[in-house]
Amino acid sequence: MSNRQNTYLKAMGIDVWLERSPSNTSSQETSQPEASHHVETNVKQAEPELIPAAKTESIVAPDNKVNIDQLDWSALHSSVVECHDCDLSKNRTKTIFGAGNQTAALMIIGDAPSAEDELQGEPFSGQAGKLLTAMLKAMGYQRNDVYISNLVKCRTSENQEPGIEEVAACESYLVRQIKLVQPDLILVLGSVAAQRLLKSKSTLSRLRGQLHYIENINIPVIVSFDPAYLLRSPNEKRKAWDDLQTAMKELTNIAASKK
């Protein structure tokens, strides 16, 4: 392993020299083969998952008073601040719009702001934010090199996952952010964010390791773990590193194709 890879892994808090024994293997790892640490040049593209119409959790954005798809950054931010389309607006002290490079090659999407995010005024604050910063550093990025946002722009009660209707109320804002940034790749963190954004009922383990696409948006999506989950389950950091390597490889391929 190169010194550069050692630096990447240490940035994520992974002990490079630790041999993983069967006793240290998580229940998730025992239920499926561990992903290879070597990233293939061609990433497997996910097969579309068909959900019966009667059981679908398809997100349908509500009618908006303004045409969100035509707004620039400033007008979009103002629209989010003034939004009261779902119950999350009742308890917020401020909206968490997003942060970072508005022309970034890499966009990060989580599920919902936390109470800490609301205090700090930006997504992925606190200890989870520190781990995300380390993950980005492992990829060769600083936080201000990428654009970071969430499915919803208001914190949820007691940091619960956002509901279907709450995500639907915010979907047009997130879609507009994606279209304004026009990233080369989207990295979605956490099962809730992945399932809601991709409109899938698949588990995170099934969604990882493949390229996905958001409906009507031709930008590849890679799914990985939420940093908050990795803090609770540090043994999964090696799998997260596999996902980051996949993202790095895909970004390199996309950049090469543009030359």
Secondary structure as GFF3:
##gff-version 3
##sequence-region A 1 259
A	DSSP	alpha_helix	3	11	.	.	.	ID=ss1
A	DSSP	three_ten_helix	22	24	.	.	.	ID=ss2
A	DSSP	alpha_helix	27	30	.	.	.	ID=ss3
A	DSSP	three_ten_helix	53	55	.	.	.	ID=ss4
A	DSSP	three_ten_helix	68	70	.	.	.	ID=ss5
A	DSSP	alpha_helix	73	81	.	.	.	ID=ss6
A	DSSP	three_ten_helix	87	90	.	.	.	ID=ss7
A	DSSP	beta_strand	99	100	.	.	.	ID=ss8
A	DSSP	beta_strand	106	110	.	.	.	ID=ss9
A	DSSP	alpha_helix	115	120	.	.	.	ID=ss10
A	DSSP	alpha_helix	126	139	.	.	.	ID=ss11
A	DSSP	three_ten_helix	143	145	.	.	.	ID=ss12
A	DSSP	beta_strand	147	150	.	.	.	ID=ss13
A	DSSP	three_ten_helix	157	159	.	.	.	ID=ss14
A	DSSP	alpha_helix	164	181	.	.	.	ID=ss15
A	DSSP	beta_strand	185	189	.	.	.	ID=ss16
A	DSSP	alpha_helix	191	198	.	.	.	ID=ss17
A	DSSP	alpha_helix	204	207	.	.	.	ID=ss18
A	DSSP	beta_strand	212	213	.	.	.	ID=ss19
A	DSSP	beta_strand	220	224	.	.	.	ID=ss20
A	DSSP	alpha_helix	227	232	.	.	.	ID=ss21
A	DSSP	three_ten_helix	234	236	.	.	.	ID=ss22
A	DSSP	alpha_helix	237	257	.	.	.	ID=ss23
###
